[in-house]
Amino acid sequence: MMTPILEARHIDKYFKKPVKFQVLKDISFGINAGEFVSIMGKSGCGKSTLLYILSTMDTAYEGELYLNNELITGQNPDKLSYIRNKHIGFVFQFHYLLSDFSVLENVMLPAKKLAEKSPQEIEYDAIGKLQILNIPHLAKKKASQISGGEKQRVAIARALINSPSIIMGDEPTGNLDSHNSDNVFNIFKQLSEEQGLSLLIVTHDEDFANRTHRIVTMEDGRIISV
């Protein structure tokens, strides 16, 4: 039996204002190594709230969260920041690149923050990630000078720089046309199949979700199918 890379056990989440409201209800599921999983559900069902808990950015919840078989619920903020930077890569609907930095500098940033390698090693790794994404020719360009589809590829390269255990995405194709959406899907599929990377992607795109290994469906704060 495979050990999940990421596992949520009985996660409950409440919003306290203006009145107490339970937004997540007894969420339990896991993601194995190399698994490409999408989360679907109507707006307001709790998808993004769940993703922020799974990514360790929201710690105000009940239940337990495990990453690489280690309990991360209750860890101090510094430890969570380290875990998040080293083990979790993020790809959002908007790329959040620094427009005055070069593509290469943007990709290097999380590794510089982690500070476990020399600048030369980080640059070498960053060029390698750009090669995986077929965009090494963009390395010296400013982020402001490249297209939307290229920016999302750079964001994926940045998410990969610290060789994370899992990539999490919140509507990563939501701002792209169908051609670039397909490109992003194919990149994710390749990372899953060739590098054994786990991916958890919140999406409204049924075509995208139907091509992933598994769809986790949410409704009114609950998981109704996995």
N, C-alpha and C positions, 0 to 999 in steps of 0.2 A: 504494500500500500504506500502510495506517494505521500510524502510530508508536504503540506502546503507551504509555499513561499510566504503567503499572506493569509491570515485567518482571523475572522471576526467571530466572537462568541457572545451572543445575547446582548448586542449593542442597543441601548435605549438612549434617546436624546430628547431633551425638553428645551423649549424656549420659554423663558420666564416672563417676558413682557410682550404686550400689555397684560396678558393673563397667561397662566401656565398652560402650555400646549405641547403635547407629545408629538414630535416630528418624525422620530424613528422608533420602531416598535419591534424589539426582539430580533434584531438582524444577526443571522449566523450564516456564514458561508466561507469557503476558502478558494484560493487560486494556486494551482500547481506550477512547477517550473515549466516554462515554455508554453503556457496556456495563454490564449488570446481571448479575453472575455469582455463582452460589452454589457453595459447597464442601460436599460431602457425604462421608460415610464413617462406619464404625462408631467407637464410642468407643475412644480409644487409637490411632487410625490416624495421628495427627499433625496434624489440622486446626488446632487451636488453637495448637500449636507453630509451625506455618507462618505463621499469622496474626500472631503476635508478632514473627516475623522480618520479614515484609512491612511491618509497621507501624513498624519500626526500634527496637522496644523490646528486642529480643534481638539482640545483635550477635555472639554466639559461634557462628558458622556458617562453612562453607566455600562458595564460590561468589560470585556477583555479583548485586546488586540495583540496579535502575535505577528512578528516579521522574522523570517528565517528561524522559526521555532523559539524565538525569544520574546517573552512578555514585554511589550513596550508601554502598556498602560501604566501610568503612574511614574514614569521616568521624569527626571528633572528637565527643565527647558533646554539646557546646554546639551544634554545627551540626546534629546529629541531632535535638536537642530543638526547634530552630527549624523544621526541615523537618517534623517530626511535628506541631507546633502549627499551622503555616501551611498545609500541603498535605494533611494526613490528618485526616479527621473520624472519631470513634469512637462506636459505639453498642453497648452491651453488653447482656447478659441483664438485669442489674440496672442501674438508671439512674444510680446514684452522684450524685444531686443533693444539694446541701447543704440540709438540711431547714429550717434557720432563715433561709435566704436566700429572697428572692422569686424567682418564676419568671424575671423579667427579669434579676435579678442573676446567676442561674445561667447563663443564656444568654450573658451578657456576659463571663463569666470568662475563656474562652480568648483573647478579643480583648484584654482588659486585660493578660493575660500577654504577648501578642505586642507590645503597645504601639506599634502603627504608626498608630493613629488617636486622635483626642481622645475623651474620655469621652462627649461629646455625639454624635459620629459613631458610636461603638460602640453607644450606646443606640438611636439611630435605626436602625442595622443590625439590632439584636436585635429591635426591634419588627417590622421587616420580615420577619424569619425566623419570628416567632410568627404573623404574618399568613399566610405560606405554609402553615403547619401548622394554620391555622384556630383558633388559640387566643390571639389578642391580648387577649381578655377576662380571661385568667388572669395577665396580666403582673404585677400587684401582689400576687397571692396568694403565701403562703409555699408552698414545695415540699411541705411536710408536709400541706397542706390540700387537695391535689388527688388524683384517682384514679390507679390504676396505669397505665391507658391514657394518661391525660393526662401523667403523668410521662415515659412513653416518648416522647411527642411533644415534650416539652420537651427531652429528651436529644437528639433528632434536630435540633431547632432549635439547640441548643448545638453540635452537631457541624458545623452549617452556617455558624456565625458568621464564620469566617475565609475563607469561599468556597474550600473545599479542592478539590484535584484529584480526590480519591477519598474515599468513605465506606467504612469497614470496620466490619463488625458481627460480633460473636461471640454467636450464639444470641439476636438481638435480640427475637425473639417467643417465646422459651422460657419466659417467665414470664407470658405473656398468654393470655387466652381467645381463642376462634376469631374473635370479632367484632373484638377489638382487634388480633389478628394480621393480619387482612385489612386493617384500617386502615393498619397499618405497611407492609404490602406495597404497598398502593396509593400511599402517600406515596413510597416508594422508586421505584416505577415512574414516577410523575409527575416526580420529580427527574431520573431518567434520560432520559425522553422530552422534557421541556420545558426542562430546564436543561443537558442534555448531561453530567450528572454521572456519573462511574463509581462503581459499587458492587461490593464484594466481601463476601459474607455467608456465614459459616459457619452451617450450620443442620442440624438433624435432621428438620425438617419437610418431608416429601416434597412435599406440596401446594404449599408456598411455593417450594421449589426448582424444581418442574416449570413454574412460571409465570415464572421468570427467563429471560434470554436464553440462558444456557448453564450447564451443571452441570459443575464440575470434581470428579471422583470420586477419592477416595483410599482406598488399602488398604495396610496394613503399611508406612506411610512413603513410599509411592510414589503418583504420579498414574497412574491406570489409564485415565482418559478425560478429555478436555477438550471 
